[in-house]
Amino acid sequence: MNKCNLLRKRLSEPGIILSPGVYDCLSAKIAERTGFEVILTSGFGISGSVLGYPDYGLLTATEMLNAAGNISKSVDIPLIADIDTGYGNPINVVRTIENVIDLGIAGVILEDQEWPKRCGHLQGKRIIAMEEHVEKISAARFASGESGLVIVARTDARAELGLEEAIRRGKAYYEAGADVIFIEAPQTEEELKGIPSALPDMPLLANMIEGGKTPCHSAGELEEFGFKMGIFALSGLFAATKGIEDCFCFLKENGTTSGFENISSFQDYKEIINMKKYKELEEKFVIRKPNS
């Protein structure tokens, strides 16, 4: 079963899907090793880790797809990749989706912001007409063919036009062929609870961002509200940022990492990156010359 169908199978099963955001191959491998069934990338995380830039639409399609493709190939579990706005009109979306399928990515998130887009929890977002994004969703569905690719349609309309308009768009995007609806950045618990009530019988995604506009809830609470997916898109990125900063500050102050407790061992790291596999390949294929 390919990764697209693995993701579809999980979406059809009972229970909420709890997914962490990953931003490189190492964080993806850690997520898989921890036992998560599905992972996802965010433009915020890829922009920060690849370029060191904020999520202001500065990543190109090539940079985003290259990063997502490498991540997908590094693990056996399905990846849902953020593809921003699809990088153009519906024809561009067709090409983007074809590339996504070639890379073995299981699902995509396609949003209705104007380009250049920005993080859904930042100010200053602008959105395209609902009809334009319906065209993009239809194009993505067409381009997905028989692959089984899961399409997550995201709307950022809440910030500019209110929750009612965001819900209206969610309905239209689902009718256009999206598999999962993602209404970004509801601003209160009441708004969060209101989304499943207004969109019954649709698989819904809730995005939990520490310090963001949406109040954070556990996976169990989100399932009670009626969501099918609960994603913690930036938790790993934020945790890694804090961990690296703490380690480097300790090293700068003490001239050593001895005594710094929150650090992986060399052995643990080798297990995460599966060094044993490559050692075995080396022993099988690499002929070592005797010392001269």
N, C-alpha and C positions, 0 to 999 in steps of 0.2 A: 504494500500500500504506500503510495507516494505521500509526501508531507501535506499536500493540499487535502487529500482525502482523510489523512489522520486528523487534521484540524476539523474538518467537517464532521467526522465521527464524534469527536469530543464535543462539538457544539450540539449534536443531537442527543447527547447523553444527559442524564439528570445532574444537577449540581452546578454551582458557579465555577467558572474558570478563573483562577487567580494567577496573574502573570506579572513578572517583573520586567521593567525596561532594561535593556542591555545596550551598551555603547561600543563594544569591541568584542573580539573573539574570546578574550580571557573572561570577561564578565558573562558571556553566553555559556561558556563551559562551566563556570561556577554555578550558574542557574540550573543547568542540566544536572550537574552533580548533586545539587541540593534536592532535586526531585521535582522541579517544575515541569509541567507537561507542555506548556506553550510559552514562548518569549516574544518580545516585540522590541523594535527600535523606535527611537524618537528623533526628530530633527534636532531637538534641543541637545540631546546627548551626543549625536554624531557631529554636530557643528562644533560643540565644545571640545570633544576628544580628537577630532581629525584636524580642525583648523584653529582651535583656541578662540573661536568667535561666538558671539551670542546668536540665538536663533532668530535672525533677521532676514532669512531668505538668501543668505550668502553662499550656501552650498549649491553646487551645480548638480544636475541629475546624474552625471557621471560619478561624481564623488559620493553621492548618497547610495547609488546602486552598487558601486564597487565595495563600499563598506558593508552594506546589507548582504551582498552576495558572499563576501568572505565569512561573515558571521553565520549565515545559513549553512555554508559548507562545513563549518567547524563543529557542528552539533548534529545529533540525530532527531531532535525534537523540532516541531514546526515553529517557524518564525513569521510573525506579522510585521511587515516593513512599512514604516512611514514613508510615503512618496509625495508628501506635501500636496501640491495642487495638481500633480501629474505633469508639471513642467510645460504648460501651454494649453492649446485648445484640444478638442476631442481627438484630433489626429495625432497630436503629440502623446496623448494618453494611451492611444493604441500602441504606439511604439514603446512607451515606458512599460506597459503591461507585458508586451512580448519579451522585453528584456528581463523583467521580473520572473517570468515563467522559466526562461532559459537558466536563470540563476538558482532555481530550486526553492524559491521563496513560497511559503504556503498561503500568505494573505497580505493584503495591502490596506493602508489607511489613506483615503483620498478626501481632501478637505475643500471647503468652498470659500476660501479666502482669495483675495486678489494677490497677485504676485507683485513685489516681493512679500511673502507671508511672514508671520512671526509667531512665536510661541503663543499658544492659546490662553495662557494666563498672564500675558503682558497687555499693556494698554496700546491703543492705536490700531487695532485690527480693522481691516476693511474686507467686505465680502462681495462676491459676485452675485448676480441675479440667480434665483433658484433654478430657473429654466436652463441657465448655462451649466450648472452643476449636474442637473438631470442628464444633460447631453453627455457630460464626462462619465457619469456612472454607466450610462447605456453603452458608451464606447468601451469602457473597461470590461463590462460584461461580455460584449461582443469579442473583444480581443482575448479574453480568458479561454474561449473555446471549450474544449473538453478537459481542460487541465484540472478543474475542480477548485481553482483559485478562489479564496474567500475574500470578498470585498467589504471592507468596513467604511461606510460613508460617514464622514464627520462634518458637522456644521458648527461654525463659530458665530452663528447669528445671535446667540443670547446676548453678547456684549453690546452689539450695535442696535439690534431691533427687538430684543426681548425674548422671553422664553416661549411665548405663544408662537412667534414666527419660527423659532428653532424647531418646535414640535411639528409645525406645518411642513417644514423642509424635511424633517425626518421621515414623515409619511411619504412624501414625494420621492425621496431617494430610495426608500424601500421598494416602492412600486416600480422604480426604474431598474431594479435588479440588484441592489445592495443586499448583502446577507446579514450584516450587523449594523445597527445605527449607533452613532457616537455623538451625543450632544455635549459639546465641550463647555466646561466652566460654568455650570449652574452655581449660583452664589449663596444659596441657603439650603439647609436640610429639607425644607418644605419643597423647594424647587427640585431637588434631587429625587425626593419621593414622588413628585408629581409626574416625572417623565415616564416611568413604567405605567402609571395610571392612564396617561394620555396615549401611550403607544403599546397597548396590550398585544400579546401574541407576536411581538417582534423581539428578536435577540438584541439586547441593549448592552452597551459598554459604558462603564463609569471610570473616570480617570482621577486617581487620587494623587495630588501633588502636595508634598509637605510645604506649607507656607503659601500655597496657591489660593485661588478664589473659591474653590469648592471645599466645604468642610470634609475632613477625612473620616472615613468609616471603615470598619473591618470587612473582610470578604463575607462573613456571615451576615452582617447587617445589610450589605448591598444585595445579597441574595434574598433576604427578607423583603427588601424594597421592590424586587422584581428584576434585577439585572442579571444578565448571563455571564458577563465578563467584568472582573474588577482588576484594573491594571494600576500598578505603582510605577509609573513611567520613569521617574527620576530618582527613586530611592537609592539604587545602586550607585548611580553617578554621584549623588550627594554624599553617600557614605564613603565612597572611595576618595573623594576630594578631601573630606575631613581626615580620613585615615592617613593619606599621604602627607597632608599638611602637618599633622601631629608628629609623624615620624621624622620629617625633615626638620621641624623645629627642635625636636629632641636631639637630633644629630648635630645641628648647628650649635646648640647650647652646650652639649656634653662632649662633642667630638667623637662619639661612639653611639651605636644603637644598643649596646649592652644595657639591660635594664628596661628597655622599651618593650612592653609586653604584647601589644596588639600588632604582631607581625607574623606572617606566615613563615614556616621553615622551608629550607631548600628542598627537603624531601616532599613536603606537602605540595609545593609548587610543581615539582616534577610529575607528581601524580595527576595534577589538574591538567597539565598540557600533554599527558600520556607519553612521556619520554620513553617508557618501556617499549612501546610499539616501534618507535624509530630506532631504538637500540637493536631490536630484533631484525629490522629491515637492514640495518647497517651490517650486522653479522652475517646476514644471508647473502647480500649482494656486493658489499665492498671488500675488495681484496687488499689486504694491508701488505705493504712492502716491508720486507725485513729491514731492520736498522742497518745502515751501512757503517 
